[in-house]
Structures are given as structure tokens and as C-alpha cells.
Amino acid sequence: MIAFSLRQSWVIGLFVLFVALFVITRFIQPSYGARDFASLTQAALPYAFAVAAQTVVVLAGGIDLSIAAMMAVTSVTAALLMKDQSAASALYAVPLVIAFGFALGALNGILITISRVPDIVVTLAMMFVLQGLALLILPSPGGGAADWLKAMVVGSLSVPGLPEGISAWIPHALLLVVIAVCLVWIPLKRSQLGLSIYAIGSSELAAFRSGVPVARTRILAYGIGGIFAALGGLTLTMSTGIGAPIPGPYLLASVAAVVLGGVALTGGRGGLVGPIVAVFVLRLVRTDLTLLSVDPNVTTIIEGVIMVTVVMFGALLAMRARST
Amino acid sequence: MSEIADTSPQPHLGRRLRRLMADQPIIPLMVLLILLCAVLQLLSPGIINPLWVANTIKFAIPLALLAGAQTLTMLTGGLDLSVGTVGTMAAFIMATQIGHHDPATTLALSLLPAVLIGLANGVGVGIFRVHPLIMTLGTGLVGSGILQVYQRTVIASGSEIPPFIVWLGTGLTYGVPNALLLFVPIAALIIFVLRRTGFGRQVYAIGDNEKASRLSGSTYWQVILALYVASSLLAAIAGLLYVGVIRTPSLTLLEPLVLPSVAATIIGGTSIFGGRGSYATAILGALILRVLTTLLTVLQMPEGLRQGLFGLVILLVTAIYLRIIEDS
């Protein structure tokens, strides 16, 4: 137990920070309740998936700059597939979009492996390509989403046996993140592939010499990142009901949350829980600023400054780690 | 390795061609530019005339200035994605403040945010060692937030674009764009500094091998700081010039030029890994992109396809240059 808490000290610290922020929020706005918490998680949903995508890639020692554009592409694809279709059509649209995300992510990995161009350039180029692709798929915001999908991200759980007071604090959106992460991340981390991802992230050469298939692992890591990005894109369509071909502010937010979540930007160290808690911390800061009736544009500035500071701090830590 | 290759009597033709491209990228780039013009002339005969050439140059100059910002930072293995915000800020502040202050004060006011953002980038990249891409993306975001707030405060006072800026941006004298008056000295200065001064040597040295350059006495963070401030100033000048071309200050004035400026620099043969490249070829890269854009417009290609094509061009060119460098 002690060993566990030591290993997870960063994540536990973040969780404490989240609770502290929550208490502060209650002070600022005493009426802040379950309903507000549900809308907070709904707003945090695309961010959570974006950061999950970025985390997997960063753990493998890479970086994906095309994440926001990939979310835009998958979001418009989902919106187009579900436009004016029956509710059942979403049953095939969702797996299709997820497979599409995997393919796009894997394409990043394949291009990096084949061209030997650094990940940062390849994903930057892919960012342009995917932005263009999103515009080609859907030139202006539109499309649609199945009603039952839209219902999945709003409101809270109602379990027959559980009292209303508790179940109201478990929003659907939060459940969605937890289920998705459990379905993808836990089997992955326990598998050989998961181990290989951490291995190539900490030292590509050492991993190669120990017989880890570096190229295949990297491609799969980007592919899994693509799956999370597709889920992020889907949640965008689910919560707005339409698809927008313009990438949102998810790239910088994902990098900042990865760093804040205790994942080393150099790769190989960290987990997925930390960054996701970090997303909620960053969202809650935004909520507090809004509750304090700070101008939304000023909020953007403060948020940007926090993210830049966090990234700078993370870089400093990475530099320390390298020099020791 | 290269000396052995030099003394061999008849190197393979493909190898010689590659060496030429690596050593003198300006020649294949000129060929590419002429080729593109020829295709354009074929597709719509009569399009190429003195007025078209002047117009192309006029639109290429702000892009070339931004490509200058990218060249400076890319030579040390970096990139500046905040140029769009910086240039837009300079143009917007100039247009809204010219009615209240004399021209010199206005100019100083519009260049101030550029210097500040450049300093922030330089500190983040040079001292904290944040990846330049992430750092400049972040400061760009903060900058555009500040611009939004600023816009709210001046929304009532209106804006105007001084006639001099319009003259400089769009005017032609004897068929030659006036903007060249500003651009030629700046370009000459950049090329001179990079090629002939100790500072320029340090820039290449840091990009080539940071550790070795540090051991031989150059101070990494000072060079980086100077480069990012210079990059921001170039972006601000590009913004001031571009608002003279477009004639309406908007909050996203320069954003559409950011990605093309990166592409122009990479096409110009500057390595994104640093240490290799020149500004003269980046200017050619900007011209090539302008002609390419005209070509795509003539072909009536949608915006999305154009963006995608830019991305593919960047990837392809970087991969090709990588092969060439590895070979030589």
C-alpha cells in the first residue's frame, strides 16, 4: 500500500489538488452542485480523450501535433455518417469512425517509420493534411448525431438501488471516459505491447537490442492514440449534435495536461490516470474563473499562461532528469 | 567521406545531381519556379505579364518576411508558430492607435508586443528548453487572447490604415512594387548577418551541433533569445506590410500565412533539424508557393485540398532532403 502510494504520489497529489479546487469552487458558488459537475465533465470530455491520445504517443517517446485536426476529421466523419439516418445507423457509424481514427494514427506512425523524418515534422505535416481533409469532408459545420448518442453525454446516472444524492454525482460523461479508458488502457498496459511502448519510450536503442519490434510498436502506439482521438472527435459530435471542420484548442491543452499529469515529455514514464485528472483540474480552474465573473477572453489568457508555465516547468524537470 | 568522393573521376549522374541539390539548392528551385510558371501559362495563356509578376511579388513579400522568421529559428532546429499572432497584433495596434499618436509612437507601440512575445519565446526555448513548437504555439495562444481583450477596449474608436502603409503595401512605381523598398534592405541584412558575421556562424554552429558550439564558446541562450526577438520583429513588419495589401485590420490577418511560411522555408531547402539552409532560397520558396497557389486557384481546387497539399509538400521535401544529406 505504501509502495503503491509512493509510486502514485504525483497522481494522488493531483487528485488532492482537484478536491481542493472543488472546495474552493463551493466557496465561490455555494450552489455549485451535481448538475454543474455533470456539465463540467461534459465540457472536459473531448479534452480528456485528446490527452489520452497524446499520453499514449508521448509514452512511446513521440509527440502528435495532428491530434486536434484528427479530432476534427473524425468528428465531421461521424456527423456526416449519422446525418438524417436512423438511430440504428450510429451502431455502425461509431465503430467505423473509431477504425478510421486508428488508421489515421497508424498512418502517422508508418510515415515516421518509413520516411525517418522526426515525429514532430511528420505530425505537423499531417496536421495540415487532416485540416484540409476535414474541410473536404464537410466544408461548413453541419451533419447530425443519433439521439441516443447525444443522450449519452448529458445528465447523470440513475441506478435503481442507489439514492439520488449519490448517483447524481456520477455523470454519464465521466462514466464514458472511465469505461473507454478501462476498455483500451488496462488490457494494453498489461499486455506485451504496453510494455514495449514504455520500453521504446525510455530508450529506443535499449529496446531494440532487447528484441522489441520498435517500428511495429511505434505504429501501434500512434494507432491507439488515433483511437482515443476518434473517441474525442465522436464526443465533440455527440455533445454539439453537429461536426465542425475547424480544429479546437486541443493540441496545446493535451500537451499541457500530459505534462501536468506527471508524464515525462521525453517518454517512457507516467500513466494515463494522471493526465486525465489534470484535464479536470484545468477545466475546474476555468470554471472558477468564470464563476468569479472574469472576462472569458481574459480567462483564455490566464489559461494559456498556466499551460505555458506548466510546459516550461515540465521541460525544466526533463532537463534535470537528463543531466543527472 | 566527401573528399574521397570529390577525387573520384566520374561520379554517378544521380549522385552528382543530388550533390548539386544539396550544395546549390537555388538552381533546382529556379527550375521549379520556371516550370510552374510555364504550366500556368499553358493552362491559361496570357496570364503571365508584367502586372501579374508585380502582383505575385507584392503578395509574396509578406510571406517571404515570415519565411525569414522561420529561417532564423529553423537554422537552430526551431520553428516560430507565433508569427501569425505577432504580425496581426502589430497591424491591429497600428491601425487603431494611428489616430491618437504620432507615427513614431504608433510604430513603437505596435512593435512592443512583438518584442515581448519574442523575449518570452526566447526565454522558454533558450533557457527552459521547451520545444520551440510548443512554446511558440502557447505564446501565440496567449497573444491572441490579449488581442481579443484589446479589441474590446478600442472597438468604439475605430481604425484606419495610413496612406503610407497602403502605398508601401500595394503601390507600384514604374511597374515595380514599392514594398521592395522595404524588403530588399531587410533581406540583404538577413543574408549578410547569416553569411558574413560571427553571429551568423554561431547560428549555424548551434543548429549543426549544439554541444560542440557550446564547447567552442557560443552562449546558447543568448543566440536563441536574439533569434526569437528578431523573428518576432520580422513577423511584425510582415503584419504592417500585409495590412497595407489587404487594407482591413482583422483579428486573423496573418494566420493564413503561417503554415505557408513554414512550407516556403522547408521548400527553400532549410533543414528543420537546423544547421543547414539559407534565406535566399526561402525567398524563392515563398515565390514558388505564391505561383503554386495561383495555379491551384486556376485549377479551381477547394481550400481543403490546398491545405492538404501544403502538408504533403512539406513531408515530401523534408524526406527528400533527409536522404540527400545522409548521402553526402
Interface residues (C-beta under 8 A of the other chain):
Chain A: I63 L65 L111 S115 R116 V117 P118 I120 V121 V122 L124 A125 M126 M127 F128 V129 L130 Q131 G132 L133 A134 L135 L136 P139 P245 P249 L251 L252 V255 L265 D295 N297 V298 T300 I301 G304 V305 M307 V308 V311 M312 A315 L316 A318 M319
Chain B: A120 G124 F128 R129 V130 H131 L133 I134 M135 L137 G138 T139 L141 V142 G145 I146 Q148 V149 R152 L259 V262 I272 F273 P302 E303 G304 L305 R306 Q307 G308 L309 F310 G311 L312 I314 L315 T318 A319 L322
